[in-house]
Amino acid sequence: MIIDIHTHVPARSAWPLMLAEDRRNGVVVNVVSSLGAAGWPNYPTSEIVREANELAAAFAATAPGHVLWFCYLNPQLPDWPEELAACRQQGAVGIKLWTSLRDAGGESAACDAVAERAGELGLPVLIHTWNRTDPNLPGEFNSADFAALARNHPRTRFIAAHAGANWRQAQGLYTDLPNVWVDVCGGYPQRGMVEDLVAELGPGRVLYGSDALGRSLASQIAKVEFAAVPAEVKEQVLWRNAAALLKLDSAALVRAEAAYRALDPLAEELPLPDLAVDHFCYAGRWPFRPELPGRTPGEVEAALGEAGFDQAYVADAESVFAYDVLAANARFGAACAGLRRVRPLAMVAPFAPNWRAQLAGVAGSFAGVVAHPYFHDWRLDDPAYGDFWQELAATGLPVWINLCTEDWRLRLRGTSPHQTTTDELLAFLASAPPYRYVFQGAAAPLVAAVLAKSDRQDIAFEISRLGDTTAALPAICRQYGASRLVLGTEYPFRDLRTVRWTSEYLCGKRMANQERH
């Protein structure tokens, strides 16, 4: 049993896909809202709000009992009480608020009025809550704004959507607010999210949510499925807490189960790359995430064996941030000696004056090299690096190129990571020598654009980001096959099993009635 507390109504043409994803992934109750049928304006008009709620009600009617819905409101509109009344008559079971939480002057009095009314009616309020690295959107709440609202309305039950996105920056804000729950939806499936939230708030105030179809159900379920918490806590997070919050009795759950069983999973089996070899893996300590596992190559070797991997091409986290790349590579190569599954990658920095010395030290000790335009902030198509790429290719060692690690939107302040664009990557491929290039961390639009415009067969993209959204990986596998794709786990930021498990769900190799692990 899974209750998804946070999804969005897609375009009507995608309704069968949404319901099929529920059936494949074991989501028995899907709680949706709509933010608009054609775009999501930050301050929607009354007409847009009405159309959005009509869409949500219509979608719920396609699978009564299985699909429940929240009424979307813009608190700044004077007719929000009439809209709420209309939604309640149509069957809405809660309220959804997005970014129109403050008026043009930055005041949130109208939001307070909605919250107070929700408490009187006994309706839960789900509020988009986001702690951005970049400035927040106009009218958008961060976790402190959300906590202040909840504190002012103790009778109202609130859900902090996304747990604030960067949930670590919300720690300490909700501990004394028993009327606050958090959902774990959105973002990519980071290791530790469920564990940290349960440890802080207790197992009764954490809810599973996906943000589908924008996010894939499987990748978001994986946050809970592979969390290091007891089975009974996973059960609470996956459905029991939501059932209590929504006041779903046994009869409602039976109806939902029957409706869920009647859904068509639209099963389609698609090709996948080799799922026993990992192309996006790190060993070592991260300066901004020292609690992560895999601090030594030996620990990574043991984890790979436990998770059923034959081998992994492993970069050294400490080498990413080292001034002395030669010394860092030497230490890492020595630490990996004798390991069977760990295939070490040497760090290379083409911008460093001693890049030739770096390449000379690679032979014999490493399975390949890794370059980091993301963390090191340089462009792949910079003509200044032309000689570097030519001499690297002459070594015969393949190269892994990191385009993103973790979530760009929540990147660490004080760093200046580089976002590689499609044009930049295509320009690089137009001049790069024949070789073997594996790109890590690329988002779906970039992967799709490059595969469509480049026929180079010496490139491959690892698939970790492709599985984070519902349609991306299946669409790419369907159109291009899997010959230019490889598996990447993004360990230790993700559990080693997450990407493999998610990919199998998305590409029809696994369904919810099979053993999850």
C-alpha positions in Angstrom: 0.0 0.0 0.0 1.3 3.4 -1.0 -0.5 6.8 -0.7 1.1 9.5 -2.8 0.2 12.8 -1.0 1.6 15.1 -3.7 1.1 14.7 -7.5 0.0 17.0 -10.3 -2.7 16.5 -12.9 -1.0 16.2 -16.2 -2.4 17.1 -19.6 -5.5 14.9 -20.5 -3.4 13.0 -23.0 -1.2 11.8 -20.2 -3.9 10.6 -17.9 -3.5 7.0 -18.9 0.2 7.2 -18.3 -0.4 8.7 -14.8 -2.7 5.9 -13.9 -0.5 3.3 -15.4 2.5 4.6 -13.3 0.3 4.3 -10.2 -0.5 0.6 -11.0 3.1 -0.3 -11.9 4.5 1.3 -8.7 1.9 0.2 -6.2 0.3 3.6 -5.5 -3.2 2.8 -4.3 -4.2 6.4 -3.5 -3.1 9.3 -5.6 -3.7 12.8 -4.2 -3.5 15.3 -7.0 -3.8 19.0 -7.5 -3.7 21.1 -10.7 -1.9 24.4 -11.0 -3.3 25.2 -14.3 -4.2 23.6 -17.6 -1.8 25.7 -19.7 1.2 26.9 -17.7 1.6 27.7 -14.0 1.5 31.4 -13.4 2.8 32.5 -10.0 -0.4 34.6 -9.5 -3.1 32.8 -11.4 -6.4 34.5 -12.2 -9.8 33.3 -11.0 -10.4 31.7 -14.4 -7.1 29.8 -14.3 -7.8 28.6 -10.8 -11.3 27.4 -11.7 -10.1 25.6 -14.8 -7.3 23.9 -12.8 -9.8 22.7 -10.1 -12.2 21.5 -12.8 -9.4 19.5 -14.3 -8.5 17.9 -11.0 -12.1 17.0 -10.3 -12.4 15.5 -13.8 -9.2 13.4 -13.4 -10.4 12.1 -10.0 -13.7 11.0 -11.6 -11.7 8.7 -14.0 -10.7 6.5 -11.0 -13.1 7.2 -8.0 -11.6 6.2 -4.7 -8.1 5.9 -6.2 -7.6 9.5 -7.1 -8.3 12.2 -4.5 -7.7 15.9 -5.0 -6.8 19.1 -3.3 -8.4 22.4 -4.1 -5.9 24.9 -5.6 -6.3 28.5 -4.4 -4.7 31.9 -4.9 -5.1 33.6 -1.6 -4.7 37.0 -3.2 -8.0 36.7 -5.1 -11.0 38.0 -3.3 -13.1 35.1 -4.5 -11.1 32.4 -2.9 -13.8 31.5 -0.4 -16.3 30.9 -3.2 -13.7 28.8 -5.0 -13.1 26.7 -1.9 -16.8 26.2 -1.4 -17.2 25.0 -5.0 -14.3 22.6 -4.7 -15.7 21.1 -1.5 -19.0 20.5 -3.3 -17.0 18.7 -6.0 -15.2 16.5 -3.5 -11.9 18.1 -2.7 -10.3 16.7 0.4 -7.7 19.4 1.1 -6.1 22.7 -0.1 -3.0 23.2 -2.2 -1.1 26.5 -2.1 1.8 27.3 -4.4 3.6 30.6 -4.8 0.9 33.3 -4.5 1.4 33.3 -0.7 2.4 37.0 -0.5 0.9 40.0 -2.1 2.8 42.6 -4.1 3.9 44.3 -0.9 5.3 41.1 0.6 2.4 40.6 3.1 0.8 37.2 3.7 -2.4 38.2 5.5 -4.5 36.6 2.8 -2.7 33.4 3.3 -3.5 33.6 7.0 -7.1 33.9 6.2 -7.0 30.7 4.0 -5.2 28.8 6.8 -7.7 29.9 9.4 -10.6 28.8 7.2 -8.9 25.4 6.5 -8.6 24.8 10.3 -12.3 25.6 10.8 -13.2 23.1 8.0 -10.7 20.4 9.1 -9.0 20.4 5.7 -5.2 19.8 5.5 -3.2 22.4 3.6 -0.3 21.4 1.4 2.1 24.4 0.8 4.9 24.4 -1.7 7.9 25.2 0.5 11.4 25.8 -1.0 14.8 26.8 0.4 16.5 27.8 -2.8 20.2 28.5 -3.5 19.0 31.2 -6.0 16.4 33.8 -4.8 12.9 32.5 -4.2 10.1 33.2 -6.6 7.8 36.2 -5.8 5.3 35.1 -3.2 7.1 31.8 -2.5 7.6 30.5 1.1 10.7 29.1 2.5 10.7 26.9 5.6 10.8 29.7 8.1 7.8 31.4 6.4 5.9 28.1 6.5 6.8 27.5 10.1 5.5 31.0 11.1 2.2 30.4 9.3 1.8 27.0 11.0 2.6 28.5 14.4 -0.1 31.2 14.0 -2.7 28.6 13.1 -2.4 25.6 15.5 -5.8 24.2 14.6 -4.8 23.7 11.0 -2.9 20.7 9.7 -0.1 21.7 7.3 2.1 19.8 5.0 5.5 21.3 4.0 5.8 20.1 0.4 9.3 18.9 -0.5 10.2 19.2 3.2 11.6 22.6 2.0 13.7 21.0 -0.8 16.9 21.5 1.1 15.5 20.0 4.2 18.7 20.4 6.2 18.0 24.1 6.2 14.6 23.5 7.8 16.0 21.5 10.7 14.8 22.8 14.1 11.9 24.8 12.6 9.1 22.2 12.9 10.1 20.1 15.9 7.6 21.9 18.3 4.8 22.2 15.7 2.6 19.1 16.0 0.3 20.4 13.3 3.1 20.1 10.7 3.9 17.2 8.4 6.5 17.1 5.7 6.4 15.3 2.4 9.6 13.9 0.7 8.6 14.6 -2.9 10.5 16.3 -5.7 14.2 16.6 -6.2 16.3 13.7 -6.9 16.4 10.7 -4.5 19.1 11.8 -2.1 20.4 9.4 0.5 19.5 10.3 4.0 16.4 12.4 3.5 13.9 10.1 5.1 16.3 9.1 7.9 17.0 12.7 8.8 13.3 13.8 8.8 12.2 10.8 10.8 14.9 11.3 13.3 13.9 15.0 13.8 10.1 14.8 13.5 9.4 11.2 14.5 7.9 8.6 12.1 4.4 9.9 12.3 5.0 13.3 10.6 6.8 12.2 7.4 4.7 11.5 4.2 5.6 9.9 0.9 5.0 12.1 -2.1 6.4 12.0 -5.7 5.6 15.3 -7.5 4.6 13.1 -10.5 4.5 13.2 -13.4 7.3 15.7 -13.2 9.2 13.2 -11.0 9.0 9.5 -11.5 7.2 7.5 -8.8 9.9 4.8 -8.6 12.7 7.3 -8.0 10.8 9.0 -5.2 9.6 5.7 -3.6 13.2 4.7 -3.6 13.9 7.4 -1.0 11.7 5.4 1.4 12.4 1.9 0.1 16.1 2.1 0.7 16.1 4.3 3.7 17.9 3.0 6.8 14.8 2.9 9.0 12.7 -0.1 10.3 10.1 -1.7 8.0 7.2 -0.4 10.2 8.5 3.2 9.8 8.6 2.8 6.0 5.0 1.6 6.2 4.0 4.7 8.2 5.8 7.0 5.7 4.4 5.2 2.6 0.8 5.2 3.6 -0.3 5.0 7.3 0.5 8.7 8.1 -1.3 9.9 5.0 -4.3 7.7 5.7 -4.6 9.2 9.2 -4.1 12.8 7.9 -6.8 12.4 5.2 -9.0 10.5 7.6 -9.4 7.5 5.3 -11.2 4.7 7.0 -10.9 1.0 6.1 -13.9 1.2 3.8 -12.2 4.1 1.8 -9.0 2.1 1.6 -10.9 -1.0 0.3 -12.5 1.2 -2.4 -9.2 2.7 -3.3 -7.6 -0.8 -3.6 -10.4 -2.0 -5.9 -10.0 1.0 -8.1 -6.3 0.6 -8.2 -6.5 -3.1 -9.2 -8.7 -2.1 -12.1 -6.0 0.2 -13.6 -4.1 -0.8 -16.7 -0.3 -0.8 -16.2 0.4 -0.3 -19.9 3.4 -2.6 -19.6 6.1 -2.1 -22.2 9.5 -3.7 -21.9 12.3 -1.5 -23.2 16.0 -2.0 -23.6 18.3 -1.0 -20.8 22.1 -0.8 -20.5 24.2 -3.2 -18.5 22.9 -2.8 -14.9 25.8 -4.6 -13.3 28.5 -1.9 -14.1 28.4 1.5 -12.4 29.7 4.6 -14.3 29.0 7.3 -11.7 30.6 6.4 -8.4 32.8 8.1 -5.8 35.0 7.0 -2.9 36.4 9.4 -0.2 35.2 12.1 2.1 33.1 15.0 0.8 33.9 18.3 2.5 30.2 19.3 2.5 28.8 15.9 3.2 31.2 14.2 5.6 28.6 11.8 6.9 28.3 9.9 3.6 29.5 6.3 3.3 32.2 5.0 1.0 35.0 6.9 2.6 37.6 4.4 1.4 37.8 2.4 -1.8 37.6 -0.8 0.3 34.2 0.4 1.7 33.0 1.0 -1.8 34.2 -2.4 -2.9 32.2 -4.1 -0.1 29.1 -2.0 -0.9 29.3 -2.9 -4.6 29.4 -6.6 -3.8 26.5 -6.3 -1.4 24.4 -4.5 -4.0 25.3 -7.0 -6.7 27.5 -4.9 -9.0 30.3 -6.6 -11.0 32.4 -3.4 -11.1 32.3 0.4 -10.9 34.4 3.1 -12.4 35.2 5.1 -9.2 36.4 8.7 -8.9 38.0 10.0 -5.7 36.0 12.7 -4.0 39.1 14.2 -2.3 40.9 14.5 -5.6 38.0 16.7 -7.0 39.0 19.4 -4.5 42.8 18.8 -4.4 45.3 21.5 -5.4 47.9 18.8 -6.0 46.2 16.5 -8.5 49.4 14.4 -9.0 49.7 13.5 -5.3 46.0 12.9 -4.9 45.9 10.5 -7.9 48.9 8.7 -6.5 47.2 8.2 -3.1 44.0 7.1 -4.7 45.7 4.6 -7.1 47.6 3.0 -4.2 44.4 2.8 -2.1 42.6 0.9 -4.9 45.4 -1.6 -5.5 44.2 -5.2 -5.4 40.5 -4.4 -5.4 38.4 -6.4 -7.9 35.2 -4.3 -8.4 36.6 -0.8 -8.0 38.0 0.5 -11.2 39.8 3.7 -10.3 39.7 6.9 -12.3 42.4 9.5 -12.2 41.5 13.1 -11.9 42.6 15.4 -14.7 42.4 19.2 -14.8 43.0 20.5 -18.3 43.2 24.1 -17.0 46.3 23.2 -14.9 49.6 24.1 -16.4 50.9 20.6 -15.5 48.2 18.6 -17.3 50.8 16.7 -19.3 52.4 15.5 -16.1 48.9 14.4 -14.9 48.4 12.3 -18.0 51.9 10.8 -17.8 51.1 9.6 -14.3 47.9 7.8 -15.2 49.3 4.8 -17.2 49.2 1.5 -15.5 47.4 2.4 -12.3 44.0 3.6 -13.5 41.1 2.3 -15.6 40.5 5.8 -17.1 40.3 9.4 -16.2 37.6 11.7 -15.0 37.2 15.4 -15.7 35.0 17.8 -13.8 33.8 20.9 -15.7 31.0 21.0 -13.2 32.9 21.5 -10.0 35.9 23.1 -11.6 33.9 25.6 -13.7 35.3 25.3 -17.2 33.8 24.8 -20.7 34.2 21.7 -22.7 34.4 23.6 -26.0 37.1 26.0 -24.9 39.7 25.9 -27.7 42.4 26.3 -25.1 42.0 22.7 -24.2 42.3 21.3 -27.7 45.8 19.8 -27.2 44.7 18.3 -23.9 41.9 16.3 -25.6 44.2 15.2 -28.4 46.9 13.9 -26.0 44.3 12.3 -23.7 42.9 10.4 -26.6 46.4 9.2 -27.4 46.7 7.5 -24.0 43.9 5.1 -25.0 42.2 5.5 -21.6 38.5 6.4 -21.7 37.3 9.5 -20.0 34.3 10.2 -17.8 33.2 13.8 -17.8 31.1 15.0 -14.9 28.3 17.5 -15.9 26.5 17.6 -12.6 26.8 16.1 -9.1 23.8 16.4 -6.7 21.0 18.9 -7.4 22.0 22.1 -9.2 19.1 24.0 -7.6 20.4 23.2 -4.2 24.1 23.6 -4.9 26.3 24.7 -2.1 26.6 28.4 -1.6 30.2 29.6 -2.1 30.9 27.3 -5.0 30.6 28.2 -8.7 29.7 25.1 -10.6 29.3 25.2 -14.3 26.2 24.1 -16.2 27.1 22.6 -19.5 24.7 23.5 -22.3 23.6 21.5 -25.3 25.3 23.9 -27.7 28.5 23.6 -25.7 28.5 19.8 -25.7 27.7 19.6 -29.4 30.5 22.1 -30.2 32.9 19.9 -28.1 31.8 16.7 -29.9 32.2 18.4 -33.3 36.0 18.9 -32.7 36.9 16.2 -30.1 39.0 13.4 -31.4 37.6 9.8 -31.7 37.8 8.3 -28.2 35.5 7.0 -25.5 33.6 9.6 -23.6 31.1 8.9 -20.8 29.1 11.9 -19.6 27.8 11.8 -16.0 24.9 13.7 -14.5 23.3 15.0 -17.7 19.6 16.0 -17.6 17.1 14.6 -20.0 16.8 17.6 -22.4 20.6 17.6 -22.9 20.8 13.9 -23.5 17.9 13.8 -25.9 19.2 16.8 -27.9 22.7 15.4 -28.2 21.6 11.9 -29.2 19.3 13.4 -31.8 21.9 15.7 -33.3 25.1 13.7 -33.0 25.7 10.2 -34.5 28.9 9.7 -32.7 29.1 6.1 -31.4 32.0 6.8 -29.1 29.9 8.6 -26.5 27.6 7.4 -23.7 25.4 9.0 -21.1 24.9 7.5 -17.7 21.2 7.4 -16.8 20.8 8.5 -13.2 19.0 11.8 -14.0 17.0 10.2 -16.8 15.1 8.0 -14.3 14.2 10.9 -12.1 11.5 12.1 -14.4 8.6 9.8 -15.5 8.9 9.8 -19.3 12.6 10.7 -20.0 14.3 7.3 -19.8 11.5 5.3 -21.5 11.4 7.9 -24.3 15.1 7.8 -24.9 15.3 4.0 -24.7 12.4 3.7 -27.1 13.8 6.1 -29.7 17.6 5.5 -29.5 18.0 2.1 -27.8 20.5 1.6 -25.0 23.8 1.4 -27.0 24.8 4.9 -26.0 23.6 4.6 -22.4 25.3 3.3 -19.3 24.2 2.8 -15.7 25.4 5.4 -13.1 24.4 5.3 -9.4 25.8 8.6 -8.2 26.9 6.8 -5.1 27.2 7.8 -2.3 24.8 10.7 -2.8 22.2 8.0 -3.8 21.8 4.4 -2.6 23.6 2.1 -4.9 20.4 0.3 -5.7 18.2 3.4 -6.5 18.9 4.0 -10.2 18.9 0.3 -11.2 15.6 -0.2 -9.4 14.0 2.9 -10.8 15.1 2.1 -14.3 13.6 -1.4 -14.1 10.2 0.1 -13.1 10.3 2.7 -15.8 11.2 0.3 -18.6 8.8 -2.5 -17.7 11.3 -4.9 -16.2 9.6 -4.8 -12.8 6.1 -4.1 -11.3 4.8 -3.5 -7.8 3.5 -7.0 -7.3 7.1 -8.3 -7.7 9.6 -8.4 -4.9 10.8 -4.8 -4.5 14.4 -5.5 -3.8 
